[in-house]
């Protein structure tokens, strides 16, 4: 037995404090006034009684309490046989099943190595876990060899991206709840791409001993389809040809020719040959993608020529549908707004919208519900019947874009939107004769895609009050340099209204002549129509949004690549998002009623089969020395016989438990004596 911090024993001098408290101090007599001392006899009072120790049991508890507390700070330990301690450890076997483990026989070799460690673990408890992007426990800490072996065999190859920082985080959390040492055995290909951005993120607590079992020692050459650039949607029969561009990459590969194919719904529609340089990349273009109406499952594939054929293709889904109808209602005689808006949609949205332009006198017989969104441009008057119809359209979930123009300057408020018009701003009268954008919300899609409208000159705008009126406070997205609100949005019922306090012609501004106008109109149209797909392709472990704040009561439906429905009834009714955990095609029915399909692919980082250097592994294990072949000395299997030696084991927490017991006993006994003293003095 010994002490890790013996200098704390100096505090034993403090044991004199209880002795002092138990010795009655100098007798103090209270003077009392009396009329005469003639009847008092002078004599010496005996004080022996007051110099004796009293309450021996209470004194003993106080001395014990202080002694134990000092001993706990001195951190006592005893030397125990290491073989005995070995049976008290937890052997945690983590088998890497990330996507790169599909190469060759890596996963099978890792499981075989795990079986070997299980055979030599002795009486220690063990726990099996699989590790891809997250740590998934396969068993509880048990000693049953058959159950542990069955758990190892049950580990299947995954599609996630390995991340040793996430593994270290999970093990640190486990170490806080496990009060025994953890012997972590990691069976992996030790892919370099799994390292954390900073080495400190992979730090393990002192109670965890890391033992790595690398199933490969050198990097292997691998070709892969690294990325595919393809649209998520195609509109109409006569849509312009859609181009597909793919990047073919080689990791540790020699220069070679690769055959690249474009596959649509299982049928090869085009094939090209591309020269991939040594350890480099090459781009291949397919000029025309022909897909039928509905959702099509597409792939770009290369001929398999390596140990990881699973990454020789890249999936994406494309939807062909008819263009969505949009309606633009303009003032009589206004020919500029329909021209500029129609040209912008045709140039940028790839025929996604069919724009119908009419003047306000022709709008009475139109049904707003037939249109994805409606634009009101520079209207001086709005018939009450049309205004009521459009208000009901918005409240039911429709979208409206209002360009105020100069005609609205004679009104007191913006129709439907409800903002009060404070005054008109005619900037042609100021020295510069125009006003530029002062501030903008870059998180708004239409503004972000147009880069904040740099260089646009505004000659006229309305100063409106975005305060509470007919549906709540409007969100100001863009302001001019003089703080005049320029672009605002407001939720009204289930729909939304976007207000531009200037116009869509080239009279109130030069916006239609600026390059920012086309992306602004395109993104605004997609935003108002709700036609933005969540993406034809995603990466494994990405999340898809299933509903927004207005769709809490509507159910969703998800079908995974195996045709199963991974969401329970409760999750389908309330889940906000869904994680894509497998490679393949997912079918979705979202809360807004729209259907979608997305192709999911492994992270391209998993295709680089380069391994972590041995010195980095040794540093991670806390051992700078290396054994034969560059392998860390700690990699030696723990299944061999344990060399008998003594290991110090602290037991300060047991001493602290005794301190607590002594403190409680002292408190109870002191309360009892205090009551006795009060009775005697009374």
C-alpha positions in Angstrom: 0.0 0.0 0.0 1.2 3.5 -0.8 0.2 7.1 -1.3 0.2 9.0 -4.6 0.3 12.4 -2.7 1.8 11.8 0.7 2.5 15.6 1.2 -1.2 16.0 2.2 -0.4 14.2 5.4 1.0 17.5 6.7 -2.7 18.4 7.3 -2.8 15.9 10.2 -1.7 18.8 12.4 -5.2 20.0 12.0 -6.4 17.2 14.3 -5.6 19.5 17.3 -8.8 21.5 16.4 -11.3 19.0 17.8 -9.1 18.6 20.9 -9.3 22.3 21.4 -13.0 22.4 20.9 -13.5 19.6 23.5 -11.4 21.3 26.2 -13.4 23.8 28.3 -11.8 27.2 27.9 -11.0 29.5 30.8 -13.8 29.9 33.2 -15.7 33.1 32.7 -17.8 34.5 35.6 -20.6 36.8 35.0 -20.6 39.8 37.5 -23.9 40.5 39.1 -24.6 43.5 41.3 -25.3 42.8 45.0 -25.9 45.3 47.9 -23.1 44.1 50.2 -20.3 41.5 50.3 -20.2 41.2 54.1 -22.0 37.9 54.0 -19.7 36.3 51.3 -16.7 34.2 52.3 -13.7 34.4 50.1 -12.4 31.0 48.8 -10.8 29.5 45.6 -13.0 27.7 43.2 -11.7 24.4 41.9 -11.3 24.3 38.0 -10.1 20.7 37.5 -13.5 19.7 36.2 -13.4 22.3 33.5 -10.0 21.1 32.1 -11.2 17.5 31.4 -12.2 16.2 28.0 -15.9 15.5 27.5 -18.0 13.6 24.9 -15.3 11.1 23.9 -17.5 9.4 21.2 -18.1 12.7 19.4 -14.4 13.6 19.7 -13.5 10.2 18.1 -15.9 10.8 15.2 -14.5 14.2 14.5 -10.9 13.0 14.6 -11.8 10.0 12.3 -13.6 12.3 9.9 -10.6 14.6 9.5 -8.1 11.7 9.3 -10.1 10.0 6.5 -10.5 13.3 4.6 -6.7 13.9 4.7 -6.1 10.3 3.7 -8.4 10.7 0.6 -6.4 13.7 -0.5 -3.2 11.7 -0.2 -4.7 9.3 -2.7 -3.9 5.9 -1.3 -3.4 2.9 -3.5 -2.6 -0.8 -3.3 -0.6 -3.0 -5.7 -2.7 -5.6 -7.3 -1.9 -8.4 -9.7 -2.4 -7.3 -13.3 -4.0 -10.6 -14.1 -6.7 -10.0 -11.5 -7.3 -6.5 -12.9 -7.6 -7.8 -16.4 -10.8 -9.7 -15.6 -12.3 -6.4 -14.5 -11.8 -4.6 -17.8 -14.4 -4.2 -20.6 -13.2 -5.4 -24.0 -14.9 -3.3 -26.6 -14.6 -4.7 -30.1 -15.5 -2.2 -32.8 -15.7 -3.5 -36.4 -15.5 -0.8 -39.1 -18.3 -1.4 -41.6 -18.0 1.9 -43.5 -18.3 1.9 -47.3 -14.5 1.4 -47.9 -14.7 -1.9 -46.1 -16.5 -3.3 -49.1 -13.2 -3.4 -51.0 -12.0 -7.0 -51.4 -12.3 -9.1 -48.2 -11.7 -6.3 -45.8 -14.9 -6.8 -43.7 -14.5 -10.5 -43.6 -10.9 -10.2 -42.5 -11.9 -7.7 -39.8 -14.6 -10.0 -38.4 -12.1 -12.9 -38.4 -9.6 -10.8 -36.4 -12.4 -9.9 -33.9 -13.2 -13.6 -33.5 -9.5 -14.2 -32.6 -9.6 -11.5 -29.9 -12.8 -13.0 -28.5 -11.1 -16.4 -28.1 -8.4 -14.9 -25.9 -10.3 -12.4 -23.8 -10.5 -14.7 -20.8 -13.0 -13.9 -18.1 -13.4 -10.3 -19.0 -16.7 -8.9 -20.2 -16.9 -7.9 -23.8 -19.1 -5.8 -26.0 -19.4 -5.7 -29.8 -20.1 -2.6 -31.9 -20.2 -1.7 -35.6 -18.9 1.6 -36.7 -19.6 3.5 -39.9 -20.5 7.1 -39.6 -21.8 6.3 -36.0 -21.1 3.8 -33.3 -23.9 1.1 -33.2 -23.8 -1.2 -30.2 -24.6 -4.8 -31.1 -24.6 -6.3 -27.6 -24.5 -5.3 -23.9 -21.3 -5.9 -21.9 -21.5 -9.7 -21.5 -19.3 -12.8 -21.1 -21.3 -15.1 -23.3 -18.9 -16.2 -26.1 -21.6 -17.5 -28.4 -23.7 -14.3 -28.2 -20.6 -12.2 -28.8 -19.6 -14.3 -31.8 -23.1 -14.1 -33.3 -23.0 -10.3 -32.9 -19.7 -10.1 -34.9 -21.1 -12.3 -37.6 -24.2 -10.2 -37.8 -22.3 -7.1 -38.8 -23.2 -6.2 -42.5 -21.3 -3.8 -44.8 -22.6 -0.3 -44.7 -22.6 2.8 -46.9 -21.6 5.5 -44.4 -18.4 7.5 -44.2 -16.1 6.5 -41.4 -15.2 9.3 -38.9 -12.7 8.5 -36.1 -13.7 11.7 -34.3 -17.2 10.4 -34.0 -15.9 7.1 -32.7 -13.7 8.8 -30.1 -16.7 11.0 -29.0 -18.9 7.9 -28.5 -16.1 6.1 -26.6 -15.6 9.1 -24.3 -19.3 9.1 -23.5 -19.2 5.4 -22.8 -16.1 5.8 -20.5 -18.1 8.2 -18.3 -20.7 5.6 -17.5 -18.4 2.5 -17.3 -16.3 2.4 -14.1 -13.9 -0.2 -15.3 -11.0 0.2 -17.8 -11.9 -0.1 -21.4 -9.8 -2.1 -23.9 -10.8 -0.8 -27.3 -10.0 -3.1 -30.2 -10.6 -1.3 -33.5 -10.8 -3.6 -36.6 -10.6 -1.3 -39.7 -8.8 -0.6 -43.0 -7.5 2.6 -41.2 -8.5 4.8 -44.1 -6.7 8.1 -44.1 -10.0 9.9 -45.0 -11.5 8.8 -41.6 -9.1 11.0 -39.6 -10.6 14.1 -37.9 -9.8 17.6 -39.0 -7.9 18.1 -35.7 -6.1 15.4 -33.8 -7.5 16.5 -30.5 -11.0 15.4 -31.6 -9.8 11.8 -31.6 -8.4 12.0 -28.0 -9.4 9.1 -25.7 -9.6 9.2 -21.9 -6.9 7.6 -19.8 -9.1 4.7 -18.9 -9.3 3.6 -22.5 -6.5 1.6 -24.1 -6.7 1.6 -27.9 -5.5 -1.5 -29.8 -5.8 -1.2 -33.6 -6.1 -4.1 -36.0 -5.4 -3.0 -39.5 -6.8 -5.4 -42.2 -4.7 -3.8 -44.9 -1.2 -2.3 -44.7 -0.9 -0.4 -48.0 -3.2 1.8 -50.2 -4.9 0.1 -53.1 -5.6 1.7 -56.5 -9.2 2.6 -57.1 -11.2 4.2 -59.9 -14.5 5.8 -59.2 -17.3 8.1 -60.5 -16.6 11.0 -58.2 -19.4 13.3 -59.2 -22.3 13.9 -61.7 -23.7 17.2 -62.7 -27.3 16.7 -63.9 -30.6 18.6 -63.6 -33.2 17.3 -61.1 -36.1 18.3 -63.4 -37.0 18.4 -67.1 -40.2 20.1 -68.3 -42.4 19.4 -71.3 -42.0 17.3 -74.4 -39.9 19.8 -76.4 -37.5 20.8 -73.6 -34.0 21.7 -74.6 -31.5 18.9 -74.6 -30.1 18.4 -71.0 -26.4 17.9 -70.6 -24.9 15.4 -68.1 -21.3 15.9 -66.9 -19.4 13.3 -64.9 -16.0 13.4 -63.3 -14.0 10.1 -63.2 -11.2 10.0 -60.6 -8.4 7.6 -59.9 -6.7 7.2 -56.5 -3.2 5.7 -56.7 -3.9 4.4 -60.2 -1.9 4.4 -63.4 -3.0 6.2 -66.5 -5.7 4.2 -68.1 -8.7 4.2 -70.5 -12.1 3.9 -68.8 -15.5 3.2 -70.5 -18.2 5.5 -69.1 -21.9 4.7 -69.7 -25.1 6.7 -69.1 -27.9 4.4 -67.9 -31.6 5.5 -67.7 -34.1 3.2 -66.0 -31.7 0.2 -66.4 -31.1 0.9 -70.1 -27.7 2.1 -71.4 -28.4 5.2 -73.6 -24.9 6.4 -74.3 -21.3 5.2 -73.9 -18.0 7.0 -74.1 -14.3 6.3 -73.5 -12.2 8.7 -71.4 -8.5 8.7 -70.6 -7.9 9.1 -66.9 -4.4 10.3 -66.1 -2.3 8.6 -63.4 -3.7 9.4 -60.0 -5.9 12.1 -61.6 -9.3 13.1 -62.9 -11.1 13.3 -66.3 -14.4 14.8 -67.3 -16.9 13.2 -69.7 -19.9 14.9 -71.2 -23.2 13.4 -72.4 -24.9 16.1 -74.5 -28.5 14.8 -74.3 -30.4 13.1 -71.5 -33.7 11.6 -72.7 -36.1 10.7 -69.9 -39.8 9.9 -70.0 -42.5 11.6 -68.0 -42.4 11.0 -64.3 -39.3 10.0 -62.2 -36.4 8.2 -63.9 -33.6 6.5 -62.2 -30.3 7.4 -63.9 -26.7 6.3 -63.4 -23.3 7.1 -64.7 -21.1 3.9 -64.6 -17.6 2.9 -65.4 -16.2 -0.5 -66.2 -15.1 -2.3 -63.0 -11.3 -2.7 -62.8 -10.5 -2.6 -59.1 -11.3 -4.1 -55.7 -14.1 -1.7 -54.9 -16.7 -2.0 -57.7 -19.5 -0.5 -55.5 -18.2 3.0 -56.2 -18.1 2.5 -60.0 -21.5 4.2 -60.5 -23.2 7.4 -59.4 -27.0 7.6 -59.0 -29.3 10.5 -59.6 -33.1 10.9 -60.2 -34.7 13.1 -62.8 -38.3 14.1 -63.1 -40.0 15.1 -66.3 -43.2 17.0 -66.0 -45.3 19.6 -67.8 -44.4 23.3 -67.2 -46.3 25.0 -64.4 -48.7 27.7 -65.3 -48.1 31.3 -64.0 -50.3 34.3 -64.5 -49.1 37.9 -64.8 -51.8 40.6 -64.5 -50.6 44.0 -65.6 -52.0 47.4 -66.1 -53.7 48.3 -69.4 -51.1 49.4 -71.8 -48.1 48.0 -69.9 -46.2 45.9 -72.4 -42.8 46.0 -70.7 -43.4 43.9 -67.6 -44.7 40.8 -69.5 -41.8 41.1 -71.9 -39.1 41.2 -69.3 -40.6 38.6 -66.9 -41.4 36.2 -69.8 -37.9 36.5 -71.2 -36.3 36.0 -67.8 -38.3 32.8 -67.2 -37.6 31.4 -70.6 -33.9 32.1 -70.3 -33.3 30.8 -66.8 -36.0 28.3 -65.8 -35.6 25.9 -68.8 -39.2 26.0 -69.7 -40.3 25.2 -66.2 -43.1 27.8 -66.3 -45.7 28.7 -68.9 -46.4 32.4 -68.4 -49.8 33.8 -69.3 -50.0 37.6 -69.4 -53.3 39.5 -69.3 -54.4 43.0 -68.4 -56.5 43.6 -65.3 -59.8 43.9 -67.3 -59.4 40.2 -68.5 -58.6 38.7 -65.1 -62.2 38.3 -63.9 -62.8 35.0 -65.6 -59.5 33.4 -64.5 -59.4 30.8 -61.6 -56.4 31.6 -59.5 -56.1 28.0 -58.3 -55.1 26.9 -61.8 -51.8 28.7 -61.5 -48.6 28.0 -59.5 -48.2 31.7 -58.7 -49.6 35.0 -59.8 -47.9 38.3 -60.5 -49.6 41.7 -60.2 -47.6 44.4 -62.0 -48.2 48.2 -61.7 -51.9 48.1 -61.1 -53.6 51.4 -60.5 -56.9 49.7 -59.5 -57.9 46.2 -58.5 -61.6 45.2 -58.8 -63.0 44.1 -55.5 -64.2 40.8 -57.0 -60.6 40.0 -58.2 -59.1 41.2 -54.9 -61.3 38.9 -52.9 -60.6 36.0 -55.2 -56.8 36.6 -54.9 -57.0 37.0 -51.1 -58.8 33.7 -50.8 -56.2 32.1 -53.2 -53.4 33.2 -50.9 -55.1 32.2 -47.7 -55.6 28.7 -49.2 -51.9 28.3 -49.9 -51.3 30.2 -53.1 -48.4 32.6 -53.8 -48.5 36.1 -55.1 -45.8 38.5 -56.3 -46.8 42.2 -56.4 -44.7 44.9 -58.2 -46.1 48.2 -57.0 -44.8 50.4 -59.9 -45.9 54.0 -60.2 -49.6 53.3 -60.5 -49.9 52.3 -56.8 -48.7 55.7 -55.7 -52.2 57.1 -55.6 -53.4 54.4 -53.2 -53.3 54.5 -49.4 -52.2 50.8 -49.0 -51.0 47.9 -51.0 -53.9 45.6 -51.9 -53.9 42.0 -50.4 -50.4 42.6 -48.9 -52.0 45.3 -46.6 -49.0 47.5 -46.1 -49.7 51.2 -45.5 -48.1 53.5 -48.1 -46.3 56.3 -46.3 -45.1 58.3 -49.3 -43.7 57.9 -52.8 -39.9 58.3 -53.4 -39.0 59.8 -56.7 -35.2 59.6 -56.8 -35.0 61.4 -60.2 -35.0 64.6 -58.2 -31.9 63.9 -56.1 -28.4 64.8 -57.3 -27.5 61.3 -58.4 -31.0 60.8 -59.8 -31.2 57.2 -58.5 -30.9 55.1 -55.3 -28.9 51.9 -54.9 -29.5 48.9 -52.7 -28.3 49.6 -49.1 -28.7 46.3 -47.3 -30.1 42.8 -48.2 -30.8 39.5 -46.4 -28.4 37.0 -48.1 -30.3 34.1 -46.7 -33.2 34.8 -49.0 -32.8 32.5 -52.1 -33.8 35.1 -54.7 -31.4 37.6 -53.3 -28.5 35.2 -52.7 -28.7 33.8 -56.3 -28.6 37.4 -57.7 -25.7 38.4 -55.4 -27.5 41.1 -53.6 -28.4 43.2 -56.8 -25.1 45.1 -57.2 -25.1 48.1 -59.5 -29.0 48.2 -59.9 -30.3 51.8 -60.0 -33.8 52.5 -58.7 -35.5 55.7 -59.8 -38.8 55.3 -58.0 -40.1 53.3 -55.0 -42.9 53.4 -52.4 -42.1 53.9 -48.7 -44.4 51.4 -47.0 -44.9 50.5 -43.3 -44.1 46.8 -42.8 -45.8 46.8 -39.4 -48.7 44.6 -38.2 -51.7 44.6 -40.7 -53.7 41.9 -42.3 -51.7 38.9 -41.2 -48.7 40.0 -39.2 -45.4 41.8 -39.6 -43.8 41.7 -43.0 -40.2 40.5 -43.4 -38.0 43.2 -45.0 -35.5 41.4 -47.3 -34.0 44.3 -49.2 -33.7 48.0 -48.3 -32.5 50.9 -50.4 -29.6 53.1 -49.2 -32.0 55.5 -47.5 -33.7 52.6 -45.6 -36.8 52.5 -47.8 -38.1 48.9 -47.9 -37.7 47.5 -51.4 -38.5 43.8 -51.2 -40.8 42.4 -48.5 -42.5 39.1 -47.8 -45.6 38.3 -45.6 -47.4 35.1 -44.7 -51.1 35.4 -45.1 -53.0 32.3 -44.1 -51.4 29.3 -45.7 -49.8 31.3 -48.5 -47.2 34.0 -49.1 -47.0 37.4 -50.8 -43.8 39.0 -52.0 -43.9 42.8 -52.6 -41.5 44.8 -54.7 -42.0 48.5 -53.9 -40.6 49.4 -57.3 -41.6 48.1 -60.8 -40.7 45.3 -63.3 -40.2 47.7 -66.2 -37.2 49.8 -67.1 -38.9 53.1 -66.2 -38.9 52.8 -62.4 -35.4 51.1 -62.3 -32.9 49.5 -64.6 -33.3 46.1 -62.9 -34.6 44.3 -66.0 -31.5 45.4 -67.9 -29.1 44.2 -65.1 -27.7 40.6 -65.1 -29.2 40.1 -61.6 -32.7 40.3 -62.9 -32.8 36.9 -64.6 -31.6 34.8 -61.5 -33.9 36.9 -59.3 -37.0 36.1 -61.4 -36.1 32.5 -61.8 -35.5 31.9 -58.1 -38.6 33.9 -57.1 -40.7 31.8 -59.5 -39.4 28.5 -58.1 -39.8 29.8 -54.6 -43.4 30.9 -55.0 -44.4 27.8 -57.0 -42.7 25.5 -54.5 -41.2 23.5 -57.4 -37.7 23.3 -56.0 -36.8 19.6 -55.7 -34.9 18.5 -52.7 -32.3 17.2 -55.1 -31.9 14.4 -57.6 -28.9 13.1 -55.8 -27.7 13.1 -52.2 -24.9 11.7 -50.1 -25.4 8.8 -47.5 -26.2 10.2 -44.0 -27.6 13.4 -45.5 -31.0 14.6 -44.2 -34.1 15.4 -46.2 -36.8 17.8 -44.9 -40.2 16.1 -44.8 -42.4 19.0 -43.7 -42.3 22.6 -42.7 -43.9 24.5 -39.8 -47.3 24.7 -41.6 -47.6 21.0 -42.3 -47.4 19.4 -38.8 -50.7 17.5 -39.1 -50.0 15.9 -42.5 -48.4 12.5 -42.8 -45.4 11.6 -44.9 -44.2 8.3 -46.5 -40.7 7.1 -47.1 -39.7 4.0 -49.0 -36.0 2.9 -48.8 -33.9 1.2 -51.5 -35.0 -2.3 -50.2 -38.7 -1.4 -50.6 -39.3 -1.1 -46.9 -40.9 1.8 -44.9 -38.3 2.8 -42.3 -40.7 5.3 -40.5 -43.1 4.2 -37.8 -46.7 5.5 -37.8 -45.7 8.0 -35.1 -42.6 9.2 -37.0 -44.6 9.5 -40.3 -47.0 11.8 -38.5 -44.4 14.0 -36.8 -40.9 13.6 -38.2 -39.4 16.9 -39.5 -36.6 15.2 -41.4 -35.2 11.8 -42.4 -31.6 10.6 -42.6 -30.6 8.7 -45.8 -28.6 5.8 -44.4 -28.2 3.5 -47.5 -27.1 3.9 -51.0 -29.8 3.5 -53.6 -33.1 5.2 -54.5 -35.5 6.6 -52.0 -39.2 7.3 -52.8 -40.8 10.1 -50.8 -44.3 11.4 -50.3 -43.9 14.7 -48.5 -46.3 16.5 -46.2 -47.3 19.0 -49.0 -48.6 16.1 -51.1 -45.8 16.2 -53.6 -43.9 13.0 -54.5 -40.1 12.9 -54.9 -37.4 10.4 -55.6 -33.7 10.8 -54.8 -30.6 8.8 -55.7 -28.3 8.3 -52.7 -24.6 7.7 -53.1 -21.7 7.0 -50.7 -19.4 9.8 -49.8 -16.7 10.2 -52.5 -14.1 10.4 -49.7 -14.6 6.7 -49.1 -13.2 5.9 -52.6 -9.7 7.0 -51.6 -8.2 3.8 -50.1 -5.0 5.4 -48.8 -4.2 4.3 -45.2 -3.1 6.2 -42.1 0.7 6.2 -41.6 2.0 4.0 -38.8 3.4 6.9 -36.8 0.1 8.6 -36.7 -1.6 5.4 -35.4 1.1 5.1 -32.8 0.5 8.7 -31.7 -3.3 8.0 -31.5 -2.7 5.0 -29.3 -0.5 7.1 -27.0 2.6 5.1 -27.8 5.4 6.6 -29.9 7.4 3.4 -30.3 6.8 1.2 -33.3 7.2 -2.5 -33.7 8.3 -4.6 -36.7 6.9 -3.4 -40.0 5.8 0.0 -38.8 3.1 -1.5 -36.6 2.6 0.0 -33.2 3.7 -2.2 -30.3 0.2 -1.9 -28.8 -1.3 -3.6 -31.8 -0.1 -6.9 -30.4 -3.2 -8.9 -29.6 -4.4 -8.9 -26.0 -5.4 -12.6 -26.4 -2.0 -13.8 -25.3 -1.1 -14.7 -21.6 -0.8 -11.7 -19.3 2.7 -11.3 -17.8 2.3 -11.3 -13.9 3.2 -7.9 -12.5 1.9 -5.5 -9.9 -0.3 -2.6 -10.9 -1.2 0.2 -8.5 -5.0 0.7 -8.0 -6.3 3.7 -6.2 -9.2 3.4 -3.8 -9.6 7.1 -2.8 -13.3 7.0 -3.7 -13.9 4.3 -1.0 -12.2 6.5 1.5 -14.4 9.4 0.5 -17.5 7.2 1.1 -16.2 6.6 4.7 -15.7 10.4 5.1 -19.4 10.9 4.2 -20.5 8.2 6.6 -18.4 9.7 9.4 -19.7 13.2 8.7 -23.3 12.0 8.9 -22.7 10.1 12.2 -20.9 13.1 13.7 -23.7 15.5 12.7 -26.3 13.2 14.3 -24.3 12.7 17.6 -23.5 16.4 17.9 -27.2 17.3 17.6 -28.0 14.9 20.4 -25.3 16.3 22.7 -26.4 19.8 21.9 -29.9 19.0 23.1 -28.5 17.5 26.3 -26.5 20.7 27.1 -29.6 22.8 26.6 -31.5 20.7 29.1 -28.7 20.9 31.6 -28.5 24.7 31.3 -32.2 25.0 31.6 
